[in-house]
Amino acid sequence: MNYWLVKTEPGTFSWADLQRAGNTVWDGIRNFQARNYLKDMKKGDGVLIYHSGADKAITGLARVVREAYPEPNAPDWVAVDLEAVEPFKKPVTLAEIKANKTLVGMVLTRASRLSVQPVQPNEFEVLRRLSKK
């Protein structure tokens, strides 16, 4: 299993929106590197939902339920389907991530604008622990 982080503006589509929907098409990604990461996602992979904008925090865990497929209205781009798994008891903020020695090397801290990015298994475990404190 691999782990990923996807960013969303909470005013556009939030963790709460995903929870209400149960699952959703994750589309509209228009960055080539992010698109390639979407193509690498496999069914069952864990996906951290990160609220960008003012929140700047990981708010919940989803999983890939459908691997990359062409977007219906933009076939050169791809989408995946995600389903909500569980909210984080405590959101993990970007400030906490940057302050944690284990997480300082996360893609999030180096490529903050990348909307889809890989997360290493050890980083995922630390984030899960932080979300339960």
Buried (B, 14 or more C-beta within 10 A) or exposed (E): EBBBBBBBEBEEBBBEBBBEEEBBBBBBBEBEEBBEBBEBBEEEBBBBBBBBEEBBBBBBBBBBBBBBBEBEEEEEBBBBBBBBBEBBEBBBBBEBBEEBEBBEEBBBEEEEEBBBBBBBEEBBEBBBEBBEE
